[in-house]
């Protein structure tokens, strides 16, 4: 019901296979379900932050702080509140991806991290926005490069110094990712020419100096012009006063006093976090020489752009860096000391140094709690909920009441009120997004009918009304009126009906764009999401082409009178040519993409292989062979 019939599953921007995104909507309704999903993703990213802290061997304070900073980090909820649900929730996978990659590094004999990484990358891909797939893979690559070289051994060659087993395990995880995601990645890859893509970065793209951009990590004040999508630049992740305390004002603590359980891991992670913050910050501000080269030589990279999205990745690593620093201070103040000796001193006459250490530790807990609270409360900066759009509900409900059971296409206003369209089974034809999928084309008509004006639209101000009146729309008398006493709905009789037909010869003879007056509307259409049925009478003198306003995506099939026919895309919409003869024909369009089914089989097979891999199936098979051999020898 959104757009012009874009595929719902085998789409690069669909979240129908991600359980966190879709299950709440299936259990309740689409709009409330998405709200529940936002809450679940907040929990999901928090658990991921706690788990990442555990893999990093952080103490309780560091784990909880990292979890809360990732829950409250501004990029996620500010983007969601702007209507970019998929772009926001995909960020929740960051800590899970990094934790899985680190688990592969830390536990080289265990298999679950390999499958874990494959699963979280697949869920990231299935969350409905491929944008953060590349940054996530880059994180895995940087971690691999940082840990693939073992400490130098005397007389060791390059083979002994390179952790080949680590490379192998990462490759296995990526191969499993490809297999698990095949149900969507296979048809998307095979039909990538119809994705439509995303506009490449423009030479005059909006930038800020790195220092100004980095300031967004420490404040809720936005340093961007009001005419930009300002909330998407909201990257608050740690209060400035807290960052100044833990990084500048508190004296450096000697590493000798810190008893980390994994000092090598944490030392490298500090360096990695600093590198990732700087790399993505410079990428976003257009000053990264590596990415400048990539833009010039790798065409696809040009679509990974926008300063606000790069700040998102840097903000995540800023939270990791803060958690590592707080855990280091906690180690120096508490975990490095002997609790039994200190308790004995407290029972007698505590020294000033003992009081200082435990007082400072308590103060660290307090200031960390206050900082985390400030970050989490920033959800209300942009994320407060709003009541339902009463005027839109009145307009759409009234329109549906006037035309019960009919197909209705409507041009709306924004997309913060989609629930009313879904509830009334009204197609919302124009989504305000910079991504538009493409349909197949044919020689019949190479023009574009995928974005034609609908029959109805909603308008709330005079400027819009005058604009649409110049294009043939008229106010509908009797429709609900807006605050200025004008009907909210407009109607245009000179538009394409949902299904229409015209002679093939007329279509081929066109020297300009096809207009509605040149077509014959088709009524009595049985319209479902993947089945469109109609009965149309042919013409005794000429071939007719029948068109329905569904995007001609690969996978559409058509039958005429129960027999397979050739699909003929017309202006990127589905169509079919009827043979001559003045008899009624039963036409059935069915969306049945074979690659989606093949990909589903590969996904299920990969899930089975992953399960057998986790269960050490080869050991079970080896044991069974040994038992059979022993039984045969005993029998002999």
TAQUI-V305158 format. One line per field, one symbol per residue. psi: psi as a letter, one per 30 degrees, with the letter a starting at -180 (. if undefined). Layout:
# TAQUI-V305158
psi: ???
This chain:
# TAQUI-V305158
psi: fkbhhkkfeikfhkgffjeeeeeeeefcleeeeeeeeeeeeeeeeeeeeeeeeeeghlaeeeeeeeeeeeefkeeefeeefffieeeefffffeeeeeeeeeeeeeiffkfeeeeeeeeeeeeeeffgjgegeeeeeeeeeeeeefgfklkkkkgkaeeffkieeeeeeeeeeeeeeeeegffeeeeeefhffgefakklklehlkllleeeeffffglfkkhllfflieffgjgkfkkeeeeeeffeekkkkkfffkikfieeeeeeeeeeeeeeeeefeeeegggjeefeeeeffjeffffjakeeeeeeeeeefeeeeeeeeeeeeeeeeeffljeeeeeeeefcjkleeeeeefeeeeeeeeeeeeeeeeeeffefefgklllkjeeeeeeeeeeeefikflkkkkkajahghfeeeeeghkkjfjkilgkjllllllfejgajgfhlklellkkfleeeeeeeefggkkkjkflklafggkkfklkjfilkleklllkeeeeffkfakklefgljkklhkjjlegkjklkkkakfflkkkkkkikkikkfklkkjhfkklkkjkjhglklkkklkkilkkjkjkkjijefeeeeeeeeeeeeeeeeeeegheeeeeeeeeeeeeeeeeee.
